[in-house]
Amino acid sequence: IEQYDVAKWVETIHINLTSQFILIKTLLPALRNSNNASVLFTSSGVGRVGKAFWGAYAVSKFGVEGLCQVLSDEHSNDKSIRFNCINPGAVQTNMRKEAYPLESPNDLLRPDEIMDKYVWLMSDESKDIDGQSINCQ
C-alpha cells in the first residue's frame, strides 16, 4: 500500500466499486418492477481475505462484497429482488495473465466454463439465494 500510486488507486476503486454503486442506484427503480430481479456482483477471493500487494483491487472487491450485503439487507422484505456476489476464481483472462505471467493458462478454466453458475444465480432455481457470495470453483 505504501508504494501504491494514488491515481491508480482512485481509478481501480471507481471502476470496481463506484461504478457498481452508480449502476445499481440508477437501476433500482426498474429492478423493483421485476418479479425476480437478480443482481450479481463479480467478486474475488482477495475481496474476502486480504492479501499483500493486491492493493486497491482487493480493497475494491471487499467493497463490492459489502455493497452486496448492504443491498441485500436493505431489500430483505422485497422478495422480488436479490443481490449476490460471485467469485469466478482463477480463469483464463488477460488480468490473470498480467498478475501471474508464469502460470500456464492451460491449467485454468475458460470464462465460458464458469458461466453456468452465473446463469443459475440469475434463474428462478436460485430465487431463495440472497446476500450470498458464491464460488464458481
N, C-alpha and C positions, 0 to 999 in steps of 0.2 A: 504494500500500500504506500509506503514511504516514497517509492520511486515512481508511482503511478502518475501519468500525465493527466492533468485536470481536465483538459478538453476531451480526451478520450473517455474519461470517467463520465462526464456530462453526456456525451454522445451515447455511450452504452446504456446509461440509465434511461435516457429519453427513448431510445429505440426499444429496449426490452421491457420497460415498466411504464413510463409516462404515456407512451402511445397506447398501451393496453387500457390504461385508465381513461384516456380521452375516447377511445373507441367504444368502450362499454358505457361510459356516461352518455354518449351520443345515441347508442343503440338501445338502451334500456327501455324507452317507451315502446319501441317496436317489438322487442323481445317479450314484453309483458302481454302483448296481444296474441302471442302464440299459445297453443295448447301444450306444447312440450319443447320449450327452448332449452338447448343445451350449449352452454358456453364452455369452451375448452381453452385453457391456457397451456402453452408449452413451457415446461419447467426443465429442470436439470438436477442431477444428483448433487452438484455443487451448490444448488439452491436449498439444500436440506441439511448438509453438513459442510461447514466452512473448510476450505482447503487453501493452503498457502499459494500465493501467486495467481489466483484466479480473479482477484480484484473486483472491478465493477461488474463483470459478468456474473460472478457468484452473488454479489450483493443484489443485483437486479433480479436474479431468479428467486432469492429469498423474498424479495418484494412481491414478485408475481404470486408466489405461494401465499403470502399474507393477504394480498388483494383478493385472491380467490376465496380464502376463508372468511374474510370480512363480508364479501358479497353474498356468500352462501348463508352466513348468519343473518345478514340484513334482510334476506328474502326467504327465511326459513318458514314463514307462513304462506308463501306463494308456491304451490306445488307445480305451477306451470313453467317455472324457470329454475334451472340448476346450474351450478358452477363447479368445475373440476379442473385439476391440473393433470397433465400427462408428461411423464419423463420418457423421452424416446430412448435414452441410453446411448451407447456407442453405436453410431450409424455412419455409413459412408457419406460424409458431407465435406465440402471444402473447409468449413470451420474445424472439423475434426482433423483433417489433414494438416492444417496450419498448427493446431495445438499439439499434434502427435506426428511429426513428419516421418519418423522411423517406423511407425506402425503400418503393418500390411493391411490395405483396405479389404483384402480377401478374407480377413478374419472378422469382418464386421458385416452386419445386416445392411441391406439396401433400404432406403426410405420406404419403398413400396412394400417391403416385408413386414413393416410395423403398422401399416395403415388400418389393419383390421381392428386394433384397439381404439383408434380414433373413431372409426365408423361405429363400433359398438357403443362408445360413450355418447355418440350423437343419436343413437337409436332408442326406440321405446323399450328395448330389452334392458336398458340400464337406467330406466326412469327413476329408480329409487336411490341411485348413487348421486350424492350431492356433497360438496365440500371436501372431496377426497383428492388425494394425489396418487395417481396410478402409474406403475412402471410398465413400460412396453416389453421389457426384457427381464 
